[in-house]
Amino acid sequence: MIRTGFVERHLRIFFSLPAVIFIIIMMVFPVVYTIILSFSNWNLTTGSGFAWAGLRSYTRIFAEPRFFDAVKRTFAFTGLAVVFETVIGVALALILNRTFVGKGFVKLLLLLPLVATPVAVGIVWNLFYDPNIGLANFVLTRFGIPAIEWVYAASTVLPSLVLVDIWQWTPMITLLVLAGLASLSTEPYESARVDGASEWQVLWHITLPMLMPTILTAMILRSIDALKTFDIIYAMSGGGPGYSSETLNIMAFKYSFEYFRMGQSAVILVVLFMVVLGFSVGILKLRTWTEI
C-alpha cells in the first residue's frame, strides 16, 4: 500500500487555510485590536502613543450624557427602521407573490434602491429635503401643509433619516420574504381550502406562522446593519443639528477623526459591538422559540 504524503493527508486543512487566514485578518484581528485599544489613552493631539489606561477610557465615556443619548438614538433609529421595513416588506412580498400584469417591472423597481450608493442616496435625499428648493416641501405646501425642516431641525432629523433607510432597505426584506414564500409547502393551503378557510384565515393561521422564521432572519440581518448605519447619517446630517442625529457609529467616528481620542473611540466601538452581538443572540433565541 502506497503511503500518502503529508499534504495528501492534510488536504482538507490546506484547502480551508486561506479562508481561515482571511477571517482572522479581516474579522478577528480588528475586534481584538479594538478591545485592546479601548484600554489605552492614545490621543493623537497630545502625541501620546499607546499607553495602558485600564478602565479610565470606559469611565470617561460612560460619564458623558452625550454617550447615552447616542445609545438611545441608535436604538430608536434601528427600532423604527426595522419595524416599518418589516411590516412594509412583508406586505409587499405578499402582494408580489400574486400574479398580475407588470409584476417583473415592479420587482425591478424594488431592486433600484438596493444598488444605489449610500452616499449618493444621501446627497439626492438632501436635495429632496431642502427647505427652500426641495420637492418634499413643494408637495406639502401644494396640499396646504406647512413646510418641514426635515434633516435641518433637531425635532425632525431622526424620522427623516429613518424614512430614507426605509426607502432603501425595505426591498431587501421583501426579497427575503418572497424567497421564503416560494419555499412554503402547498399541503396546508390545500387542506385549508378544503375546510373552507377564508383568505384572511389562511394568512394569519398558515402563511405568517410558517413564514415567521424567514421574517425573523430578515429582521436579524436588517437590525445588525441598521445598528451599524453610518454612511447615510453622515452624508445627510453628519450627526447634527448639534448632536440630534448622532448614533454610536457617528460618535465613534468623531472621537477618532475629529477629536483624535482613539482610546475612547475604541470604547464606543466595543459597546456597539456588544450591542450588535447581544441583539443578534436575542433575536436568534426568539427564532428558536418560534420554531419549537
N, C-alpha and C positions, 0 to 999 in steps of 0.2 A: 504494500500500500504506500502510495507516494504521500509524504508528509507535506502539508500545505505550509507556506511561508508565513511570516509574522503578519504581513499586510493582508493576505487572504483570510487569516483567522480573525483579524480585527477590521474587516472591510466595512462593517456597519458603523463602527466608530469613526473611521476615516471619512466616510460619506457625510456623516452628521456633524463632523468637527467644524467646517466652515460656518454652518448655521449657528452653532453654539458660540463660536468666537464672535460672530456678528452680534448676537443677542447680548453677550457680555459687554462688548464695546459700546453698543448703541443704547442699551437699556439699563443693565445692572450698574455699570461704572458711573453714569451720570447721577443715578439715585444715591449710590453710596457716597460719591464725592459731595453732593449737595448736603447730605446729612452731616458729613464731617465738617463741611464749611459752615454749617449753622451753629457750630460750637466755637466759632472763631470771631474775632472782632476786626476782620480785614476791612480796611477803609482806604479807598484809593485817593481820597482828598488829602489825607494826612501822610500818605506814603508808607503807612504801616503794612507790613506783609502779613502773612498768615500767622496769627498768634492765638494760642488756645485761650478761650474765654469762658469755658464751661457753659452754664445756663444763663449767662448775663445777656446774650443776644435775645434769648427767649423772653426773659423778664422785661426787657426794654420794649419789645414788640407787643407783648401782652398788656403792658401798661398804657398803651396808646388806644384811646377810644376809636380813633380812625381805623384801627385794625379790625375791631369787632363790627364796625359799620360796614367794612368791606366784606366781612363774612356774611352779614345779613343780606347785603346786595347780591353776593354770589348765589346764595340760596334762593333769594327772591327771583333773580333773573332765570336761574335754572328751573325752579318750580313752575313759574308762569309759562316759560317757553315749552317745557316738556309736556305739561298738561294740555295746553292748547294744540301743540303739534300732534300729540297722540290722538286727541278727540277728532281733530280735523283730518288727520292722516287716515285713521280707521274709517271715517265716514267716506272719504274719497275712494279708499280701497274697495269698500262695499259697492259704491256706485260704479267704479271701473270694472268690477267683477262681472257686471252685467253686459249684455250685448247691445250696442247702439251704434248709430252712424257717427263716424268721426272719432271712434274710440282710440285708434292709433295716434291720431293727431293730438288728442288731449294728453296721452301719455308722453308724447314728445315735448309738449309744452311744460309738463311737470318736471322733465329732466333738465330744462334750461337753468333754473336757479342753482342746481347742484354742480354744474360745470363752470359756473361763473367764479372768477377770482374774488375772494372775500374783500380785499382792499378796494377793488373796482366796484363791488356791490356797495361798499360803504360810501364811496365818492358819489355814486349815482343817487343813492338814497339821501345823502346830504343835500343834493340839488333838489330832490323831490320834497324834502322837508324845509327848504329855505323859507324863512318867514316872509320875504318880500317877493321873490320870483318863483317860489316852489309851486308845483302842481297841486300838492295836498291842500294848502290854504286857498288856492284858487277855486278848487272844487267846493270846499267847505263854505266859503263866502258866497258862492253862487246859490247855495241852499239856505242862506241866511244864518249860518253857524259862524260864531266868532272865530277868527284865526287863532291857531295854536302855535306856540313857540317850539314845539317838538323837542329836538335834542339841544335846544338853546336855553332851556329853562330847567331848573333842578326838579320841579314837580312832574315834568312830563318826559324827561330824558330816558329813564329806565323803561317805561312802557313803550316808548318809541323804538328803543333798541330791541326789545322783545318782539315787536311787530316785524322788524327786519329779519330776526332769527326765525320766526315762524314762517315767513315767506320763503326763506332759503332752504330750511331743513324739514319742513312738513313733507315734501316729496320723498325723502328718504324713508320716513315712517310708512308712507303709502306703498312704496315699492316692497318693503319688507313684509307688510301685511298682505299685499297681493300675492307674494310668493307663498305665504302661509295659507291663504285661501285656496290656492291651486293644489296644495298638498292634502287638504282635508278629505277624509273618507266620505263617499257618497251614500253609504248604507244608512246612517242616521237620518239623512234627509228623506230617503225613500220610505223609511218607517214612519217619519213624521207626516208625510203626505198621505200615507195610507190611513193614519189615525185622524186626519182632517185638521192638522195644526195650521194656524194662520202664519202669514209671513213674519209678523212681529214675534210670535211664539217661537218660530224656528230661529230667528235672530237672537233672542235673549236666552233661549234654553239649549241651543245646539251650536250655532255659529260662534258666538262670543266665548262661551266656555271652552270650546275646542281651540279657539284662536288665542286664548289668553297667554300660553307660553310664548307664542310669537310676539304678541304685543309687549310682554314684559321684556323680552330680549331686545326689541326695538327701543324700549324705554331705557334699558341699561346702556346701550350704545349711545343713545342721544344724550342721556344725563351726563355720562362721562365727558362727552365732547362739550356740552353746554357749560359744565363746571369749569372747563379749561378755556373757555372762549376768550380770545384776546384781540384778534385782528379786526373784527367788525367794530368792537367797542373802541379800540384805539384809533381806528381810521375815522370814526364818526364823531366821537366826543373827547377822546383822549383821557377819559375818566372824569371829565367835567360835566357841567359847570362846577367849579370848585372840586369837590370830591364826590359829587352826587351820583356818578355812574362808575365809581372806582370799585372794581372787584379785586379779588386776591391776586389774580394774574397781572392786572394793571398795576396794582400796588407794588408787587414784586419787581416789575419792570422799572418802575420809578425809583425804587430803592437801589436798584443795580446801576441804571444808566443815567439817572438824574442826580441822585444823592451819593452814588458810588459807595454805599454801605453794603458791601457784598455779603457779609455775615448775616445781617438782619434780613436781607433779601432772601437768603437761603432758608431762614426760619419760616418765612411766609410760604415759600415753595414746599417745604416739608409739611406744613399744616395743610396746604392744598392737596398734596399727595395723600395724606392720611384721610382727608375728607372724601376724595375720589375713591380711595380704597374701601373705606367704610360704607360709602353709598353703594358701591358695586356689590359688596358682600351682602348688604341688606336686601337689595333687590333680587340677588341670586337666591337668597333664603326664601324670599317671598315667592319666587317662581317655583322653588322646590315644593313649598306648601300647596301651591295651586295644582301641582301635578299629582299630589297624593290622593 
